[in-house]
Each structure stands twice: as structure tokens, then as C-alpha cells.
Amino acid sequence: MKAIRGQNLSHEEASVMQEYKAAENNQELVFLLGGKRVYYRKAKNAEEFPRITFFELDNRPDGFSDNEESESEITFQIDIWSKGSTTAIHQKVNEIMKSIGFSRYAVADLYEDDTQIFHYAMRFAKGVEL
């Protein structure tokens, strides 16, 4: 476990915190979003655009030593929700995630007809030593 600001966090919680802080503190991303609009799981205001939501998709054993798990692979999905183009935002998100050690392995460029919202989903993975 890692300690962040006096708290003992699991590797999962530390990864979520790292991802959130990296996005929230990136001034260029904040500008592109029109404010601090990065949310874990669910946005506070569903009518706020553009915005980003993210969640942990999976956390699986990825390495063992002496019959003990020594590494995990953590995967996240990041969703960009916008009334217009997501290009500049998803390029910045990709840059941020790469800078904190994540690799992108899948994307889906979607348009939701019922809500008329562009939805760009990105999936990232990172190996973490325990």
C-alpha cells in the first residue's frame, strides 16, 4: 500500500488518485473542458459539457513471486462526453495517461443519437508492482 497525504491507500486507490490528480491538475485539459470537469464514475451535473468520467475496468494479477502476487495489471476506461468534437480533448488525455505510465489499448468513437452527444471511450492499462 502507498501512503498519500497521510492515508494508507491500496494500489487500486492510489492508481485512481494518480489518474484523477494528473487530469485535474493539467491546465490545458481544464481549459479544453471549460473547468475542472473530471469525475470518477459519474458526473455531478449530467448537463455539463464537455466532461470526462473514468473508472477502473479491471485489476488482475500479472506476476507472481514465491507463490505470491507481485504485480497487477490495472485497466481504466476514460469517457469523454461532448456536444462537439472530442479530438483535442482525447489527444490531451492520451498524452496525460502516457506521462503517468499507462498505455492505450482500445478506443471507441461513438455518437449517441438519443442524446445527441459525442462519446469517445478510451481504455488504458498499466502494470503495477505490489
DRENTI-244048 format. One record per residue: x, y, z of N, C-alpha, C in turn. Coordinates in steps of 0.05 Angstrom, whole numbers, padded with zeros to 5 digits, always signed. Example, Ala and Ser with C-alpha at 12.3 -4.5 7.8 and 13.67 -1.06 7.14 Angstrom:
# residues 2
<atom n_X="+00264" n_Y="-00114" n_Z="+00156" ca_X="+00246" ca_Y="-00090" ca_Z="+00156" c_X="+00264" c_Y="-00066" c_Z="+00156"/>
<atom n_X="+00257" n_Y="-00045" n_Z="+00142" ca_X="+00273" ca_Y="-00021" ca_Z="+00143" c_X="+00258" c_Y="+00001" c_Z="+00157"/>
***
This chain:
# residues 130
<atom n_X="+00017" n_Y="-00024" n_Z="+00000" ca_X="+00000" ca_Y="+00000" ca_Z="+00000" c_X="+00018" c_Y="+00025" c_Z="+00000"/>
<atom n_X="+00008" n_Y="+00046" n_Z="-00013" ca_X="+00022" ca_Y="+00071" ca_Z="-00013" c_X="+00008" c_Y="+00091" c_Z="+00005"/>
<atom n_X="+00023" n_Y="+00108" n_Z="+00017" ca_X="+00012" ca_Y="+00129" ca_Z="+00033" c_X="+00010" c_Y="+00155" c_Z="+00017"/>
<atom n_X="-00013" n_Y="+00167" n_Z="+00015" ca_X="-00017" ca_Y="+00192" ca_Z="+00002" c_X="-00031" c_Y="+00211" c_Z="+00021"/>
<atom n_X="-00018" n_Y="+00233" n_Z="+00027" ca_X="-00029" ca_Y="+00253" ca_Z="+00046" c_X="-00038" c_Y="+00240" c_Z="+00072"/>
<atom n_X="-00021" n_Y="+00223" n_Z="+00083" ca_X="-00027" ca_Y="+00211" ca_Z="+00109" c_X="-00047" c_Y="+00188" c_Z="+00108"/>
<atom n_X="-00056" n_Y="+00180" n_Z="+00085" ca_X="-00076" ca_Y="+00158" ca_Z="+00083" c_X="-00061" c_Y="+00134" c_Z="+00072"/>
<atom n_X="-00069" n_Y="+00110" n_Z="+00082" ca_X="-00059" ca_Y="+00086" ca_Z="+00070" c_X="-00079" c_Y="+00077" c_Z="+00049"/>
<atom n_X="-00069" n_Y="+00077" n_Z="+00024" ca_X="-00086" ca_Y="+00070" ca_Z="+00001" c_X="-00077" c_Y="+00044" c_Z="-00011"/>
<atom n_X="-00096" n_Y="+00029" n_Z="-00021" ca_X="-00090" ca_Y="+00005" ca_Z="-00036" c_X="-00078" c_Y="+00014" c_Z="-00063"/>
<atom n_X="-00066" n_Y="-00005" n_Z="-00078" ca_X="-00054" ca_Y="+00002" ca_Z="-00104" c_X="-00076" c_Y="+00012" c_Z="-00122"/>
<atom n_X="-00100" n_Y="+00000" n_Z="-00120" ca_X="-00123" ca_Y="+00008" ca_Z="-00137" c_X="-00130" c_Y="+00037" c_Z="-00130"/>
<atom n_X="-00132" n_Y="+00044" n_Z="-00105" ca_X="-00140" ca_Y="+00071" ca_Z="-00097" c_X="-00118" c_Y="+00091" c_Z="-00105"/>
<atom n_X="-00093" n_Y="+00083" n_Z="-00102" ca_X="-00070" ca_Y="+00100" ca_Z="-00109" c_X="-00070" c_Y="+00106" c_Z="-00139"/>
<atom n_X="-00077" n_Y="+00085" n_Z="-00155" ca_X="-00078" ca_Y="+00089" ca_Z="-00184" c_X="-00100" c_Y="+00108" c_Z="-00192"/>
<atom n_X="-00124" n_Y="+00105" n_Z="-00179" ca_X="-00146" ca_Y="+00123" ca_Z="-00185" c_X="-00139" c_Y="+00151" c_Z="-00177"/>
<atom n_X="-00126" n_Y="+00155" n_Z="-00154" ca_X="-00118" ca_Y="+00181" ca_Z="-00145" c_X="-00098" c_Y="+00193" c_Z="-00164"/>
<atom n_X="-00079" n_Y="+00177" n_Z="-00173" ca_X="-00058" ca_Y="+00187" ca_Z="-00191" c_X="-00071" c_Y="+00197" c_Z="-00217"/>
<atom n_X="-00088" n_Y="+00181" n_Z="-00228" ca_X="-00101" ca_Y="+00188" ca_Z="-00253" c_X="-00118" c_Y="+00213" c_Z="-00250"/>
<atom n_X="-00134" n_Y="+00214" n_Z="-00229" ca_X="-00151" ca_Y="+00237" ca_Z="-00224" c_X="-00135" c_Y="+00263" c_Z="-00221"/>
<atom n_X="-00114" n_Y="+00262" n_Z="-00205" ca_X="-00097" ca_Y="+00286" ca_Z="-00200" c_X="-00083" c_Y="+00295" c_Z="-00225"/>
<atom n_X="-00073" n_Y="+00275" n_Z="-00241" ca_X="-00059" ca_Y="+00283" ca_Z="-00266" c_X="-00078" c_Y="+00297" c_Z="-00285"/>
<atom n_X="-00103" n_Y="+00289" n_Z="-00287" ca_X="-00122" ca_Y="+00302" ca_Z="-00305" c_X="-00131" c_Y="+00328" c_Z="-00293"/>
<atom n_X="-00139" n_Y="+00328" n_Z="-00268" ca_X="-00150" ca_Y="+00352" ca_Z="-00255" c_X="-00130" c_Y="+00375" c_Z="-00254"/>
<atom n_X="-00104" n_Y="+00369" n_Z="-00252" ca_X="-00083" ca_Y="+00389" ca_Z="-00249" c_X="-00071" c_Y="+00398" c_Z="-00275"/>
<atom n_X="-00080" n_Y="+00386" n_Z="-00298" ca_X="-00069" ca_Y="+00394" ca_Z="-00323" c_X="-00084" c_Y="+00418" c_Z="-00334"/>
<atom n_X="-00071" n_Y="+00441" n_Z="-00334" ca_X="-00085" ca_Y="+00466" ca_Z="-00341" c_X="-00095" c_Y="+00466" c_Z="-00369"/>
<atom n_X="-00081" n_Y="+00454" n_Z="-00388" ca_X="-00091" ca_Y="+00453" ca_Z="-00416" c_X="-00117" c_Y="+00437" c_Z="-00417"/>
<atom n_X="-00118" n_Y="+00414" n_Z="-00403" ca_X="-00142" ca_Y="+00398" ca_Z="-00403" c_X="-00165" c_Y="+00413" c_Z="-00390"/>
<atom n_X="-00160" n_Y="+00426" n_Z="-00368" ca_X="-00180" ca_Y="+00442" ca_Z="-00354" c_X="-00191" c_Y="+00464" c_Z="-00373"/>
<atom n_X="-00174" n_Y="+00476" n_Z="-00388" ca_X="-00182" ca_Y="+00497" ca_Z="-00407" c_X="-00200" c_Y="+00484" c_Z="-00429"/>
<atom n_X="-00192" n_Y="+00461" n_Z="-00440" ca_X="-00207" ca_Y="+00448" ca_Z="-00461" c_X="-00235" c_Y="+00440" c_Z="-00451"/>
<atom n_X="-00237" n_Y="+00433" n_Z="-00426" ca_X="-00262" ca_Y="+00424" ca_Z="-00414" c_X="-00279" c_Y="+00448" c_Z="-00404"/>
<atom n_X="-00267" n_Y="+00471" n_Z="-00403" ca_X="-00282" ca_Y="+00494" ca_Z="-00393" c_X="-00284" c_Y="+00495" c_Z="-00363"/>
<atom n_X="-00266" n_Y="+00481" n_Z="-00349" ca_X="-00266" ca_Y="+00479" ca_Z="-00320" c_X="-00257" c_Y="+00452" c_Z="-00311"/>
<atom n_X="-00257" n_Y="+00448" n_Z="-00284" ca_X="-00249" ca_Y="+00422" ca_Z="-00273" c_X="-00273" c_Y="+00403" c_Z="-00275"/>
<atom n_X="-00274" n_Y="+00389" n_Z="-00298" ca_X="-00297" ca_Y="+00371" ca_Z="-00303" c_X="-00288" c_Y="+00342" c_Z="-00308"/>
<atom n_X="-00272" n_Y="+00332" n_Z="-00289" ca_X="-00263" ca_Y="+00305" ca_Z="-00290" c_X="-00275" c_Y="+00291" c_Z="-00265"/>
<atom n_X="-00289" n_Y="+00269" n_Z="-00270" ca_X="-00304" ca_Y="+00256" ca_Z="-00249" c_X="-00299" c_Y="+00226" c_Z="-00248"/>
<atom n_X="-00297" n_Y="+00215" n_Z="-00224" ca_X="-00295" ca_Y="+00186" ca_Z="-00221" c_X="-00323" c_Y="+00174" c_Z="-00221"/>
<atom n_X="-00328" n_Y="+00157" n_Z="-00240" ca_X="-00353" ca_Y="+00142" ca_Z="-00244" c_X="-00375" c_Y="+00159" c_Z="-00256"/>
<atom n_X="-00383" n_Y="+00180" n_Z="-00242" ca_X="-00407" ca_Y="+00195" ca_Z="-00250" c_X="-00403" c_Y="+00225" c_Z="-00246"/>
<atom n_X="-00412" n_Y="+00240" n_Z="-00267" ca_X="-00410" ca_Y="+00269" ca_Z="-00265" c_X="-00431" c_Y="+00280" c_Z="-00245"/>
<atom n_X="-00424" n_Y="+00302" n_Z="-00232" ca_X="-00443" ca_Y="+00314" ca_Z="-00213" c_X="-00466" c_Y="+00327" c_Z="-00229"/>
<atom n_X="-00460" n_Y="+00337" n_Z="-00253" ca_X="-00481" ca_Y="+00350" ca_Z="-00269" c_X="-00481" c_Y="+00338" c_Z="-00297"/>
<atom n_X="-00501" n_Y="+00323" n_Z="-00303" ca_X="-00503" ca_Y="+00308" ca_Z="-00328" c_X="-00507" c_Y="+00327" c_Z="-00352"/>
<atom n_X="-00512" n_Y="+00352" n_Z="-00347" ca_X="-00516" ca_Y="+00371" ca_Z="-00369" c_X="-00491" c_Y="+00388" c_Z="-00374"/>
<atom n_X="-00469" n_Y="+00381" n_Z="-00362" ca_X="-00444" ca_Y="+00397" ca_Z="-00364" c_X="-00427" c_Y="+00385" c_Z="-00387"/>
<atom n_X="-00421" n_Y="+00400" n_Z="-00407" ca_X="-00405" ca_Y="+00391" ca_Z="-00430" c_X="-00384" c_Y="+00411" c_Z="-00437"/>
<atom n_X="-00361" n_Y="+00402" n_Z="-00447" ca_X="-00352" ca_Y="+00375" ca_Z="-00446" c_X="-00344" c_Y="+00366" c_Z="-00418"/>
<atom n_X="-00343" n_Y="+00340" n_Z="-00414" ca_X="-00335" ca_Y="+00330" ca_Z="-00388" c_X="-00322" c_Y="+00302" c_Z="-00392"/>
<atom n_X="-00308" n_Y="+00293" n_Z="-00371" ca_X="-00295" ca_Y="+00267" ca_Z="-00371" c_X="-00304" c_Y="+00251" c_Z="-00347"/>
<atom n_X="-00310" n_Y="+00226" n_Z="-00351" ca_X="-00315" ca_Y="+00207" ca_Z="-00329" c_X="-00295" c_Y="+00184" c_Z="-00333"/>
<atom n_X="-00287" n_Y="+00172" n_Z="-00311" ca_X="-00269" ca_Y="+00149" ca_Z="-00313" c_X="-00275" c_Y="+00129" c_Z="-00291"/>
<atom n_X="-00267" n_Y="+00104" n_Z="-00296" ca_X="-00270" ca_Y="+00084" ca_Z="-00275" c_X="-00250" c_Y="+00061" c_Z="-00280"/>
<atom n_X="-00244" n_Y="+00047" n_Z="-00259" ca_X="-00227" ca_Y="+00023" ca_Z="-00261" c_X="-00243" c_Y="+00001" c_Z="-00275"/>
<atom n_X="-00232" n_Y="-00009" n_Z="-00296" ca_X="-00245" ca_Y="-00030" ca_Z="-00311" c_X="-00237" c_Y="-00058" c_Z="-00301"/>
<atom n_X="-00212" n_Y="-00062" n_Z="-00294" ca_X="-00203" ca_Y="-00088" ca_Z="-00284" c_X="-00177" c_Y="-00084" c_Z="-00268"/>
<atom n_X="-00171" n_Y="-00103" n_Z="-00251" ca_X="-00147" ca_Y="-00103" ca_Z="-00235" c_X="-00141" c_Y="-00132" c_Z="-00230"/>
<atom n_X="-00122" n_Y="-00143" n_Z="-00247" ca_X="-00117" ca_Y="-00172" ca_Z="-00245" c_X="-00088" c_Y="-00178" c_Z="-00239"/>
<atom n_X="-00083" n_Y="-00201" n_Z="-00227" ca_X="-00055" ca_Y="-00209" ca_Z="-00222" c_X="-00040" c_Y="-00211" c_Z="-00249"/>
<atom n_X="-00015" n_Y="-00201" n_Z="-00249" ca_X="+00001" ca_Y="-00201" ca_Z="-00273" c_X="+00029" c_Y="-00212" c_Z="-00269"/>
<atom n_X="+00035" n_Y="-00219" n_Z="-00244" ca_X="+00061" ca_Y="-00231" ca_Z="-00239" c_X="+00061" c_Y="-00243" c_Z="-00211"/>
<atom n_X="+00077" n_Y="-00264" n_Z="-00208" ca_X="+00079" ca_Y="-00278" ca_Z="-00182" c_X="+00108" c_Y="-00282" c_Z="-00174"/>
<atom n_X="+00114" n_Y="-00282" n_Z="-00148" ca_X="+00140" ca_Y="-00288" ca_Z="-00138" c_X="+00136" c_Y="-00304" c_Z="-00112"/>
<atom n_X="+00148" n_Y="-00327" n_Z="-00110" ca_X="+00145" ca_Y="-00344" ca_Z="-00086" c_X="+00116" c_Y="-00349" c_Z="-00080"/>
<atom n_X="+00101" n_Y="-00356" n_Z="-00101" ca_X="+00072" ca_Y="-00362" ca_Z="-00099" c_X="+00055" c_Y="-00339" c_Z="-00089"/>
<atom n_X="+00065" n_Y="-00315" n_Z="-00090" ca_X="+00051" ca_Y="-00291" ca_Z="-00081" c_X="+00048" c_Y="-00272" c_Z="-00105"/>
<atom n_X="+00026" n_Y="-00259" n_Z="-00107" ca_X="+00022" ca_Y="-00239" ca_Z="-00128" c_X="+00042" c_Y="-00216" c_Z="-00123"/>
<atom n_X="+00057" n_Y="-00210" n_Z="-00144" ca_X="+00077" ca_Y="-00188" ca_Z="-00142" c_X="+00072" c_Y="-00165" c_Z="-00160"/>
<atom n_X="+00054" n_Y="-00169" n_Z="-00180" ca_X="+00047" ca_Y="-00148" ca_Z="-00199" c_X="+00018" c_Y="-00151" c_Z="-00206"/>
<atom n_X="+00006" n_Y="-00128" n_Z="-00212" ca_X="-00022" ca_Y="-00127" ca_Z="-00222" c_X="-00022" c_Y="-00111" c_Z="-00248"/>
<atom n_X="-00042" n_Y="-00117" n_Z="-00265" ca_X="-00047" ca_Y="-00100" ca_Z="-00288" c_X="-00074" c_Y="-00086" c_Z="-00282"/>
<atom n_X="-00072" n_Y="-00060" n_Z="-00282" ca_X="-00096" ca_Y="-00043" ca_Z="-00276" c_X="-00105" c_Y="-00030" c_Z="-00302"/>
<atom n_X="-00131" n_Y="-00033" n_Z="-00308" ca_X="-00141" ca_Y="-00020" ca_Z="-00332" c_X="-00163" c_Y="+00000" c_Z="-00325"/>
<atom n_X="-00164" n_Y="+00022" n_Z="-00339" ca_X="-00184" ca_Y="+00043" ca_Z="-00335" c_X="-00198" c_Y="+00049" c_Z="-00362"/>
<atom n_X="-00223" n_Y="+00057" n_Z="-00359" ca_X="-00237" ca_Y="+00068" ca_Z="-00382" c_X="-00241" c_Y="+00098" c_Z="-00376"/>
<atom n_X="-00235" n_Y="+00114" n_Z="-00396" ca_X="-00239" ca_Y="+00143" ca_Z="-00394" c_X="-00259" c_Y="+00150" c_Z="-00416"/>
<atom n_X="-00281" n_Y="+00163" n_Z="-00408" ca_X="-00302" ca_Y="+00171" ca_Z="-00427" c_X="-00303" c_Y="+00201" c_Z="-00429"/>
<atom n_X="-00302" n_Y="+00211" n_Z="-00453" ca_X="-00305" ca_Y="+00239" ca_Z="-00459" c_X="-00333" c_Y="+00244" c_Z="-00470"/>
<atom n_X="-00347" n_Y="+00262" n_Z="-00459" ca_X="-00375" ca_Y="+00269" ca_Z="-00467" c_X="-00375" c_Y="+00297" c_Z="-00477"/>
<atom n_X="-00385" n_Y="+00302" n_Z="-00501" ca_X="-00384" ca_Y="+00329" ca_Z="-00512" c_X="-00407" c_Y="+00333" c_Z="-00532"/>
<atom n_X="-00414" n_Y="+00359" n_Z="-00535" ca_X="-00434" ca_Y="+00367" ca_Z="-00555" c_X="-00420" c_Y="+00372" c_Z="-00582"/>
<atom n_X="-00393" n_Y="+00372" n_Z="-00582" ca_X="-00378" ca_Y="+00377" ca_Z="-00607" c_X="-00354" c_Y="+00358" c_Z="-00608"/>
<atom n_X="-00334" n_Y="+00366" n_Z="-00623" ca_X="-00311" ca_Y="+00349" ca_Z="-00628" c_X="-00297" c_Y="+00342" c_Z="-00601"/>
<atom n_X="-00287" n_Y="+00318" n_Z="-00600" ca_X="-00272" ca_Y="+00309" ca_Z="-00577" c_X="-00242" c_Y="+00307" c_Z="-00583"/>
<atom n_X="-00234" n_Y="+00313" n_Z="-00607" ca_X="-00206" ca_Y="+00309" ca_Z="-00616" c_X="-00185" c_Y="+00321" c_Z="-00598"/>
<atom n_X="-00186" n_Y="+00347" n_Z="-00593" ca_X="-00166" ca_Y="+00360" ca_Z="-00576" c_X="-00166" c_Y="+00348" c_Z="-00548"/>
<atom n_X="-00189" n_Y="+00342" n_Z="-00537" ca_X="-00191" ca_Y="+00331" ca_Z="-00510" c_X="-00179" c_Y="+00303" c_Z="-00509"/>
<atom n_X="-00187" n_Y="+00285" n_Z="-00528" ca_X="-00176" ca_Y="+00258" ca_Z="-00526" c_X="-00146" c_Y="+00257" c_Z="-00532"/>
<atom n_X="-00136" n_Y="+00275" n_Z="-00548" ca_X="-00107" ca_Y="+00276" ca_Z="-00552" c_X="-00093" c_Y="+00284" c_Z="-00526"/>
<atom n_X="-00104" n_Y="+00303" n_Z="-00512" ca_X="-00092" ca_Y="+00312" ca_Z="-00487" c_X="-00094" c_Y="+00290" c_Z="-00466"/>
<atom n_X="-00117" n_Y="+00276" n_Z="-00464" ca_X="-00120" ca_Y="+00254" ca_Z="-00445" c_X="-00099" c_Y="+00232" c_Z="-00451"/>
<atom n_X="-00095" n_Y="+00226" n_Z="-00476" ca_X="-00076" ca_Y="+00206" ca_Z="-00484" c_X="-00048" c_Y="+00214" c_Z="-00475"/>
<atom n_X="-00041" n_Y="+00239" n_Z="-00479" ca_X="-00015" ca_Y="+00250" ca_Z="-00470" c_X="-00011" c_Y="+00248" c_Z="-00440"/>
<atom n_X="-00032" n_Y="+00255" n_Z="-00425" ca_X="-00031" ca_Y="+00254" ca_Z="-00396" c_X="-00028" c_Y="+00225" c_Z="-00386"/>
<atom n_X="-00044" n_Y="+00207" n_Z="-00397" ca_X="-00042" ca_Y="+00179" ca_Z="-00388" c_X="-00015" c_Y="+00167" c_Z="-00394"/>
<atom n_X="-00004" n_Y="+00173" n_Z="-00417" ca_X="+00022" ca_Y="+00163" ca_Z="-00425" c_X="+00043" c_Y="+00174" c_Z="-00405"/>
<atom n_X="+00040" n_Y="+00199" n_Z="-00397" ca_X="+00060" ca_Y="+00211" ca_Z="-00379" c_X="+00060" c_Y="+00198" c_Z="-00351"/>
<atom n_X="+00038" n_Y="+00185" n_Z="-00343" ca_X="+00038" ca_Y="+00171" ca_Z="-00317" c_X="+00040" c_Y="+00141" c_Z="-00320"/>
<atom n_X="+00049" n_Y="+00132" n_Z="-00344" ca_X="+00056" ca_Y="+00104" ca_Z="-00347" c_X="+00035" c_Y="+00086" c_Z="-00358"/>
<atom n_X="+00012" n_Y="+00096" n_Z="-00367" ca_X="-00009" ca_Y="+00080" ca_Z="-00378" c_X="-00005" c_Y="+00078" c_Z="-00409"/>
<atom n_X="-00014" n_Y="+00055" n_Z="-00420" ca_X="-00014" ca_Y="+00051" ca_Z="-00449" c_X="-00043" c_Y="+00048" c_Z="-00458"/>
<atom n_X="-00049" n_Y="+00062" n_Z="-00480" ca_X="-00076" ca_Y="+00059" ca_Z="-00491" c_X="-00078" c_Y="+00033" c_Z="-00507"/>
<atom n_X="-00100" n_Y="+00018" n_Z="-00503" ca_X="-00103" ca_Y="-00006" ca_Z="-00518" c_X="-00129" c_Y="-00008" c_Z="-00533"/>
<atom n_X="-00147" n_Y="+00011" n_Z="-00529" ca_X="-00172" ca_Y="+00010" ca_Z="-00545" c_X="-00186" c_Y="+00037" c_Z="-00544"/>
<atom n_X="-00200" n_Y="+00043" n_Z="-00565" ca_X="-00217" ca_Y="+00068" ca_Z="-00566" c_X="-00243" c_Y="+00061" c_Z="-00580"/>
<atom n_X="-00264" n_Y="+00077" n_Z="-00575" ca_X="-00289" ca_Y="+00075" ca_Z="-00589" c_X="-00299" c_Y="+00104" c_Z="-00593"/>
<atom n_X="-00302" n_Y="+00112" n_Z="-00618" ca_X="-00312" ca_Y="+00138" ca_Z="-00624" c_X="-00342" c_Y="+00136" c_Z="-00630"/>
<atom n_X="-00358" n_Y="+00145" n_Z="-00612" ca_X="-00387" ca_Y="+00140" ca_Z="-00613" c_X="-00403" c_Y="+00166" c_Z="-00615"/>
<atom n_X="-00427" n_Y="+00163" n_Z="-00625" ca_X="-00446" ca_Y="+00185" ca_Z="-00624" c_X="-00472" c_Y="+00174" c_Z="-00615"/>
<atom n_X="-00483" n_Y="+00186" n_Z="-00594" ca_X="-00508" ca_Y="+00176" ca_Z="-00582" c_X="-00531" c_Y="+00191" c_Z="-00593"/>
<atom n_X="-00546" n_Y="+00179" n_Z="-00612" ca_X="-00568" ca_Y="+00192" ca_Z="-00626" c_X="-00590" c_Y="+00202" c_Z="-00607"/>
<atom n_X="-00596" n_Y="+00187" n_Z="-00586" ca_X="-00618" ca_Y="+00195" ca_Z="-00568" c_X="-00612" c_Y="+00220" c_Z="-00553"/>
<atom n_X="-00587" n_Y="+00225" n_Z="-00546" ca_X="-00579" ca_Y="+00249" ca_Z="-00530" c_X="-00564" c_Y="+00269" c_Z="-00547"/>
<atom n_X="-00556" n_Y="+00262" n_Z="-00571" ca_X="-00541" ca_Y="+00279" ca_Z="-00589" c_X="-00514" c_Y="+00287" c_Z="-00577"/>
<atom n_X="-00501" n_Y="+00268" n_Z="-00564" ca_X="-00476" ca_Y="+00273" ca_Z="-00551" c_X="-00454" c_Y="+00255" c_Z="-00564"/>
<atom n_X="-00431" n_Y="+00268" n_Z="-00568" ca_X="-00408" ca_Y="+00253" ca_Z="-00577" c_X="-00395" c_Y="+00240" c_Z="-00552"/>
<atom n_X="-00389" n_Y="+00214" n_Z="-00555" ca_X="-00378" ca_Y="+00198" ca_Z="-00533" c_X="-00353" c_Y="+00184" c_Z="-00543"/>
<atom n_X="-00330" n_Y="+00192" n_Z="-00532" ca_X="-00305" ca_Y="+00180" ca_Z="-00540" c_X="-00294" c_Y="+00164" c_Z="-00517"/>
<atom n_X="-00294" n_Y="+00137" n_Z="-00519" ca_X="-00285" ca_Y="+00120" ca_Z="-00498" c_X="-00257" c_Y="+00110" c_Z="-00503"/>
<atom n_X="-00240" n_Y="+00112" n_Z="-00482" ca_X="-00212" ca_Y="+00104" ca_Z="-00485" c_X="-00206" c_Y="+00084" c_Z="-00462"/>
<atom n_X="-00190" n_Y="+00063" n_Z="-00469" ca_X="-00182" ca_Y="+00044" ca_Z="-00448" c_X="-00152" c_Y="+00044" c_Z="-00447"/>
<atom n_X="-00142" n_Y="+00044" n_Z="-00422" ca_X="-00114" ca_Y="+00045" ca_Z="-00416" c_X="-00106" c_Y="+00023" c_Z="-00396"/>
<atom n_X="-00081" n_Y="+00014" n_Z="-00398" ca_X="-00071" ca_Y="-00007" ca_Z="-00379" c_X="-00044" c_Y="+00001" c_Z="-00369"/>
<atom n_X="-00038" n_Y="-00009" n_Z="-00344" ca_X="-00012" ca_Y="-00004" ca_Z="-00332" c_X="-00005" c_Y="-00027" c_Z="-00313"/>
<atom n_X="+00019" n_Y="-00036" n_Z="-00314" ca_X="+00029" ca_Y="-00056" ca_Z="-00295" c_X="+00039" c_Y="-00042" c_Z="-00270"/>
<atom n_X="+00032" n_Y="-00053" n_Z="-00247" ca_X="+00039" ca_Y="-00041" ca_Z="-00221" c_X="+00052" c_Y="-00063" c_Z="-00204"/>
<atom n_X="+00075" n_Y="-00056" n_Z="-00193" ca_X="+00088" ca_Y="-00075" ca_Z="-00174" c_X="+00075" c_Y="-00072" c_Z="-00147"/>
<atom n_X="+00070" n_Y="-00094" n_Z="-00133" ca_X="+00058" ca_Y="-00093" ca_Z="-00107" c_X="+00079" c_Y="-00092" c_Z="-00085"/>
***
